[in-house]
Amino acid sequence: MLIDSHTHLDGFSRRGQLGAILGRAEAAGVTRMVTVGTAPDDWALYRELAAAHPGRVFHTVGLHPTSVGEDWEAAVAELPGHWKDARPPVALGEIGLDRFHLPKDQVAAAPVVARQEAALAAQLALARELNCPVIIHSREAVPQCIEAIDRAGCDWRRVVFHCFTEGPALAEAIVSRGGRVSFTGVLTYKNAAAVREAARVQGLERLMLETDAPYLAPVPHRGKPNEPAYLWHLAEFAAGLFGCGVERVAEATTRAAAEFYGLPAEAS
């Protein structure tokens, strides 16, 4: 059995595909998944999906850096209320910094960068107050995110950098602080040798696997829409990477994800 530790179910749900997606995941042994919030328009939906599929779908809320607009403070102000729900989020995220999706003009990019940094600081302060797990989105900004987390004084043991696409040095900087890095189908790509070295730096016992569906499908589905059922391809690849059986990968990654998010040890 596997846990997809980071996926996005909103598109599947809105297109009426969620039943089929969950069915294929179950058939593939992906018995649990964490659907990750990025903006207010998916927070309520994910709360409903978690309630409709208890023990199978868990959810998070957070303001993704590319969703940070001029009204970001109002959105962040909504976040604490979600922890008062009967079925609260299992983490705050995904939050972070994104230096890839910026205006090309530096003058136009400057206020966007400033808003992202302010929104990240505010959400890290909230995570520290709630003492909850944090999911970090960092594209071309891993060192800056590390510095922000250090400044915020968050418990690094409750931090995961999702969709890690950097090399072993930055992985070591995170792991040495007590944090985690999580891997998508990028791990299987031919040109991702540095990402595979980063996975080895963290080691099998703390390995977390994710689809980030509908993005970044693993080989042999690269270039096609991704879905949680494809997590098994990633697990099989990781088994080869670590020189063990896929059952061992499933055991280690399920335990790591369950511990990080505070999920039950076994699927209900």
HELIX and SHEET records of a PDB file:
HELIX    1   1 ASP A   10  ARG A   14  1                                   5    
HELIX    2   2 LEU A   18  ALA A   27  1                                  10    
HELIX    3   3 PRO A   40  ALA A   52  1                                  13    
HELIX    4   4 PRO A   65  SER A   67  5                                   3    
HELIX    5   5 TRP A   72  HIS A   82  1                                  11    
HELIX    6   6 GLN A  106  LEU A  130  1                                  25    
HELIX    7   7 VAL A  142  ALA A  152  1                                  11    
HELIX    8   8 TRP A  156  ARG A  158  5                                   3    
HELIX    9   9 PRO A  168  VAL A  175  1                                   8    
HELIX   10  10 GLY A  185  THR A  188  5                                   4    
HELIX   11  11 ALA A  193  GLN A  202  1                                  10    
HELIX   12  12 LEU A  204  ARG A  206  5                                   3    
HELIX   13  13 PRO A  228  TYR A  230  5                                   3    
HELIX   14  14 LEU A  231  PHE A  242  1                                  12    
HELIX   15  15 VAL A  246  TYR A  261  1                                  16    
SHEET    1   A 3 LEU A   2  THR A   7  0                                        
SHEET    2   A 3 VAL A  30  THR A  35  1                                        
SHEET    3   A 3 VAL A  57  HIS A  59  1                                        
SHEET    1   B 5 LEU A  92  ASP A  98  0                                        
SHEET    2   B 5 VAL A 134  ARG A 139  1                                        
SHEET    3   B 5 VAL A 159  PHE A 161  1                                        
SHEET    4   B 5 ARG A 180  PHE A 183  1                                        
SHEET    5   B 5 MET A 208  LEU A 209  1                                        
END                                                                             
